[in-house]
Amino acid sequence: MSTLIVNHSLPVVRRSANYEPCIWDADFVQTLATDYTGERFNGRVNELKGNVIGMLNDVAKPNLDRLELIDYLQRLGLGYHFEQEIKSALTKMYEDPSYETLERNDLHGAALRFRLLRQHGFNISQNVFEYFMENGSFKGCLCEDAKGVLSLYEAYYFSSEGESIMEDAWSFTSKILSENSGNIIDPILDMKVKHALELPLNWRMPRLEARWYIDLYARSNNMIPAVLELAKLDYNIVQGLYQEELKIASKWWKKLRLSTKLGFARDRLVESYIWMVGIAPEPQFGYCRLEAAKAIQIISVIDDIYDIYGTVNELELFTDAIERWDINSLQPLPDYMRTCFLALYNFVNEIVYHIFREQNVDVLPNLKKGLIELMKCYLVEARWYHAGYKPTLEEYLENGKVSIAMPIVMILSYICSANPIKKEELEFLEDMPDMLNLSGKLCRIIDDYGTSSDEIARGDVPKSIQCHMFHNGTSEEVARAEMRDLMRKKWREINACRARDMPVSCPCTEFMLNCARSSHYIYYTSDGFAVHDDRSKNTLFSLIVQPVLL
């Protein structure tokens, strides 16, 4: 705690979160370099891509081999190179009746086909797994098929609410895999099982999964050399893009000097950028990554103002200033709030100018609306805290789906990635569609799962776990188990949304999913955004610093 005199009136007690200082020095960021820049490797990459396209289009290739090739490409981070070829191959597999033979005889093949088709929006029924059941339960003999059980386990995470066969599949596979983990003869398969039990594939941050899978794939008996070489080259080339983008963002943040002027707040520019690598990993989204990372850092500072530093009166004034969006109305604000407002104001207006210059579209109303909604939800939580109010879980999540900042980050990500920007798509996002609604609540739950203990200790509104404990009279252990079940439920509801046509571009849909996936990784065991530990350091080095050895 520290005491600060404001306008020579009564002393205001300021709380402090005692955040660790940033460990990623700006000078260190500027030293990042790689040999995989320019056009040096373009010829080889194009040659390898041609080889892979030939494999995908090879109709003589056995059905299971083609399915596994698609799976390899996606897990290795190469799917974006072959979107049309993958979609075409899966369409043929969906329409081809010969795949029924595969579904009846091979659990691994049936589950893999189900997972890939669901992932790409095809309406494949859970009934394909009836062939592996008797008397309403999965056959006991399947316990010996570890590969098939693992594939069924991963397939479950693409199920929707109300699919009883898939719920049975989860109960069956999670029990079998947990019992056998560490005892599977095939070491590669055993590693996959441990990996899946930690987090299933559909919940994983794509670029980190690619880095992990490259090493595993290199050791696999069915490794295809051309695919492995392409995966390594692609990873290193894209990593070089990340380095250059992070350098630009770091220079901007250092020049802004917000971290030195507002020392109570989190200085997490690098972590903000890693968030965006998780959300929009493909190379074509560089402008989106750069600007949204800046936004996440500024929003984190504002979040700290509402959570720990500002008085309720100051926060009401700041919220009003955001609604007015007028630099001539800042007089009532204390100096630290003026500094923060101007940083946000200038940042947003620079994006607005860039988009108007490039596309002749005015996105200021959209960004203002998203920011106003965010600040109002921050203010609600601040009032809850200062009044000692304990919201119900439903009430908390309804506010938390916005205060997690996902809606404004998704709107900004769309604006910075879409060309052309479409009015109907922007309005669709502003109206909080089901997928954004559910994803926001899911991210709030995941965030709380890893951070609530620290946040409650420093003084904050009760989080989802504490809301459940208070209103249901449960222990923290029981509440955490309920939150894990709620995560699975929200994912099932999100999967149902994926199966419906939505009037937004595919990348924006994937951004929402990737935001939840990144949350799972960053907040898996603790606050991976605010706290520097070995896990967060290793993440930076594998994503940004260290190339894959060829």
LOMARKE-529081 format. One line per 8 residues: number of its first residue (from 1); for each residue x, z, y of C-alpha. Coordinates in steps of 0.02 Angstrom, whole numbers. Each point is the difference from the previous one (the first is absolute). Layout:
REM LOMARKE-529081
NUM	X:Z:Y  ...
REM end
This chain:
REM LOMARKE-529081
1	0:0:0  55:-31:179  -79:42:167  -18:-132:135  -67:31:175  -122:-136:54  -42:-17:185  59:180:29
9	-161:66:-80  -21:98:-160  134:-31:-132  -47:-123:-136  60:39:-175  64:-158:-84  11:-10:-187  148:-84:-84
17	7:-89:-167  189:17:-3  21:-176:-66  171:-48:-62  95:-115:118  14:-182:-49  145:-30:-120  4:-189:24
25	112:-20:150  -36:-154:106  183:-50:-13  -12:8:-190  -150:-117:2  95:-125:106  140:-7:-131  -118:-63:-136
33	59:-168:-65  -17:-113:-151  76:-159:-69  -174:-68:-41  -48:-73:168  -12:-176:66  -22:-151:-113  142:34:-120
41	-113:37:-149  -149:-111:43  51:-141:-117  19:113:-150  -163:92:38  -96:-163:10  77:-59:-164  -50:161:-87
49	-175:-7:74  -19:-175:-71  48:64:-172  -129:140:9  -138:-118:58  37:-105:-153  -22:153:-111  -164:46:83
57	-69:-176:-19  57:-18:-181  -165:-13:-93  93:-1:-166  61:176:34  -90:132:-106  -140:90:91  82:171:-8
65	167:-68:61  -83:-72:156  -90:163:35  162:98:-17  92:-123:113  -129:27:137  17:188:-22  190:-9:10
73	-6:-105:159  -120:119:86  93:158:-48  165:-77:54  -71:-34:173  -4:-189:-24  -188:-28:-6  -10:-59:181
81	107:-152:-44  -124:-60:-132  -173:49:63  -79:-170:-33  80:-22:-171  -49:177:-54  -179:-22:60  -13:-167:-89
89	70:69:-162  -115:151:3  -152:-108:37  36:-103:-156  27:159:-101  -165:70:64  -96:-157:-46  89:-35:-166
97	-104:64:-149  155:2:-111  53:162:85  -138:90:-95  111:-10:-153  139:86:96  -120:133:60  -59:43:-174
105	169:10:-84  124:68:128  -36:153:108  152:-33:110  -54:-180:32  -182:45:30  44:141:120  129:-104:94
113	-124:-143:22  -133:122:60  119:80:125  66:-163:73  -172:-78:15  -73:155:82  147:6:120  -34:-179:55
121	-188:23:23  -68:-72:-162  -157:80:-72  58:47:-174  -105:126:-95  59:165:-73  -88:-55:-159  155:-96:-54
129	65:167:-64  -148:27:-118  101:-93:-132  120:149:-3  -135:132:-19  -107:67:-141  -141:126:9  20:10:189
137	184:48:-1  165:-92:0  69:-26:-175  122:132:-58  120:-132:-68  36:-55:179  103:158:23  142:-90:-90
145	-3:-143:127  92:79:146  17:-165:93  -186:-36:-14  -48:177:49  111:-11:154  -79:-166:50  -174:74:-21
153	51:150:105  58:-114:142  -158:-105:-18  -108:154:28  64:14:178  -89:-164:41  -168:67:-59  -152:34:108
161	-120:147:13  -122:14:-145  103:-94:-130  -14:121:-147  113:-99:-117  140:7:127  -24:187:24  16:20:-189
169	155:-109:8  79:116:129  -36:156:-102  67:-82:-157  156:-80:73  54:142:115  -6:122:-146  96:-114:-119
177	133:-48:127  27:179:58  23:57:-179  121:-140:-44  100:-12:161  183:30:-39  -24:-38:-185  -28:-189:3
185	137:-90:-97  13:-148:121  95:73:150  -66:-131:122  -179:33:-52  29:187:11  62:-20:180  -155:-102:42
193	-112:136:-72  84:138:101  -9:-109:155  -185:-35:-24  -44:182:-32  86:47:163  -98:-132:96  -96:-150:-71
201	48:-174:55  -152:-26:112  47:156:99  182:-48:29  87:-61:158  36:-184:-40  177:-18:67  62:161:-80
209	-80:-52:-163  92:-166:11  166:89:22  -32:113:-150  -64:-142:-108  149:-113:35  114:124:-88  -122:23:-144
217	-31:-186:-21  187:-34:-8  8:108:-157  -154:-72:-84  16:-107:-157  -122:-130:68  87:-17:169  3:-177:71
225	167:-27:91  -72:-116:133  -137:125:43  124:144:10  120:-97:112  -141:-52:115  -62:180:10  172:65:49
233	29:-136:130  -173:20:74  18:189:11  166:-13:91  -55:-138:118  -157:93:50  101:160:19  106:-92:128
241	-158:-38:99  -48:183:-7  170:49:69  -16:-115:150  -177:59:37  50:183:-12  144:-30:121  -122:-72:127
249	-121:145:-23  141:127:13  63:-74:164  -177:5:70  -23:183:-51  167:53:72  -37:-87:164  -173:80:9
257	80:174:-9  -165:78:-53  85:106:-133  116:79:129  -138:30:127  -123:72:-127  115:97:-115  -141:93:-87
265	-62:-158:-86  58:-93:-154  140:-126:25  -36:-112:-148  26:-182:50  89:-45:-163  -137:82:-104  -132:-91:103
273	85:-164:-39  7:42:-186  -187:32:8  -23:-179:58  117:-68:-134  -120:83:-121  -155:-72:84  61:-178:39
281	157:-34:-104  1:-190:-2  125:-85:117  -131:-97:99  -70:162:73  153:46:102  -89:11:169  -137:105:-80
289	127:121:-77  96:18:162  -146:33:117  -100:108:-120  155:107:-36  18:30:187  -184:46:8  15:123:-145
297	145:87:87  -94:17:165  -158:55:-89  100:132:-94  56:73:166  -179:1:64  -57:80:-163  125:140:29
305	-66:25:176  -177:24:-68  53:100:-152  126:123:69  47:-16:184  -146:-36:114  -135:121:57  -180:-50:-29
313	-23:-30:187  154:-112:6  -57:-95:-154  -170:-32:77  86:-70:155  113:-110:-106  -147:-66:-101  -90:-40:162
321	155:-92:65  5:-107:-158  -184:-44:25  32:-49:181  160:-96:-42  52:7:182  173:55:58  -77:53:166
329	-99:138:-87  148:99:-68  10:131:138  -89:138:-99  121:-18:-147  154:109:-22  165:-94:8  29:-8:-188
337	-170:-82:-25  31:-125:140  161:-50:-85  -88:-26:-166  -148:-92:77  113:-122:92  101:-35:-158  -161:-42:-94
345	-75:-96:146  152:-112:23  21:-28:-187  -181:-54:-24  -1:-111:153  158:-89:-59  -86:-44:-164  -157:-54:93
353	104:-115:111  94:-73:-150  -160:-39:-96  -85:-73:153  151:-110:35  11:-60:-181  -185:-14:-47  -100:14:162
361	-95:149:-72  -24:165:93  20:142:-126  7:142:127  -183:52:-28  30:10:-187  159:103:13  -76:115:132
369	-153:31:-107  107:45:-151  110:117:103  -149:86:82  -79:34:-169  166:69:-63  22:118:149  -179:62:-14
377	29:44:-183  164:86:44  -96:100:130  -132:51:-127  134:72:-113  84:90:146  -165:80:48  -29:50:-182
385	168:86:-5  -15:93:165  -178:56:-43  50:56:-175  -130:-118:-73  11:-47:-184  -84:-168:-33  -74:-50:-166
393	102:-125:-101  -125:-138:39  4:39:187  189:9:-1  23:-167:-91  -126:-88:112  109:44:149  162:-13:-98
401	-25:-181:-51  32:-41:185  122:138:45  117:-61:-137  24:-148:121  -30:-130:-134  -139:-93:93  104:-30:157
409	153:-47:-102  -104:-124:-101  -74:-77:158  173:-16:76  70:-70:-162  -136:-132:-4  30:-46:182  187:-17:-29
417	-14:-101:-161  -153:-112:17  15:-174:72  -128:-43:56  -79:167:41  -186:-12:-36  -129:97:100  -111:32:-151
425	146:70:-101  51:118:141  -180:59:19  -11:26:-188  152:114:4  -64:94:152  -164:39:-89  95:99:-133
433	-43:-103:-156  -15:87:-168  178:-38:-54  73:68:162  -117:150:-5  50:42:-179  185:-37:26  3:111:154
441	-76:146:-96  118:-30:-146  153:0:114  -62:160:81  -15:85:-171  171:-61:-57  82:53:163  -76:173:-12
449	53:17:-181  182:-9:52  -2:77:173  -139:130:13  105:151:-47  127:-34:138  -134:-43:128  -103:156:-34
457	157:107:11  40:-63:176  -182:12:56  -120:-144:-25  -180:-38:-43  -42:30:-185  41:-154:-103  -99:-75:-144
465	69:123:-127  -38:151:110  -174:-67:42  -39:-12:-185  71:173:-34  -98:83:141  -170:-79:-31  9:4:-191
473	93:164:-24  134:-80:-109  186:29:-21  127:-121:71  41:-60:-176  -182:-43:-34  -18:-82:171  154:-108:-30
481	-70:-56:-167  -162:-46:88  97:-100:129  89:-96:-138  -168:-44:-76  -64:-49:172  149:-117:22  -46:-89:-161
489	-182:-10:55  45:-76:169  111:-128:-85  -143:-50:-116  -111:-24:151  135:-101:87  18:-109:-155  -186:-38:10
497	26:-57:180  141:-115:-56  -120:-91:-114  -113:-44:146  33:-139:124  52:66:170  9:-97:164  182:45:30
505	157:-87:-56  80:49:-164  157:75:80  -106:123:100  -87:58:-159  168:24:-83  63:96:153  -138:128:-28
513	44:19:-183  186:11:39  -32:136:128  -75:109:-137  142:-47:-118  131:47:128  -90:165:27  13:39:-185
521	188:-22:7  37:83:167  -110:153:-32  18:9:-189  83:171:-5  24:48:183  -4:-65:178  115:-149:-23
529	-31:-55:180  47:158:95  123:78:-124  170:-74:-42  40:26:-184  101:-94:-131  -153:-102:-48  -30:-64:176
537	184:-37:23  7:-98:-163  -153:-98:54  86:-58:159  159:-49:-90  -88:-98:-137  -119:-89:119  111:-31:150
545	183:35:-32  61:-38:-176  -19:-177:-71  -28:-32:-184  158:-49:-91  -10:-179:-63
REM end
